[in-house]
Amino acid sequence: MSEDAYKRRLRARKRTITTTLEAQGYRVRTFEEGPFHIMACKGRSARAIRICFGYISAEEATRTSHEPVPLRCTREVWQISDNGRITVFARIS
């Protein structure tokens, strides 16, 4: 997948996830840089989300697990299939 196609798919997926989380009552911020793409806060809890297409590498999982996050924040990786129809949610501790 080319760089432009990847960025286009990532932007579209961020919009979709942001809309879904806001409908569930979360305050959502998106990021262009860093290990996480979305930070969603609701009450005292938060979710730091990284979006990846295809399979996640061990390096990505390690980098995500060691990244500092606020208290009561879960780290998640949302893995999107190549055709975009299947999404797998994984919590990283």
Number of C-alpha atoms within 10 A of each C-alpha: 7 7 7 9 10 12 13 12 12 17 14 11 15 18 11 11 16 20 13 12 15 14 10 10 12 19 15 17 12 16 11 11 7 9 17 19 19 20 21 20 18 14 8 8 13 20 21 22 24 22 21 20 16 13 10 14 9 9 9 13 16 12 10 22 17 11 11 9 15 10 9 10 16 18 22 21 22 17 19 19 14 13 8 12 7 9 16 10 13 13 13 14 11
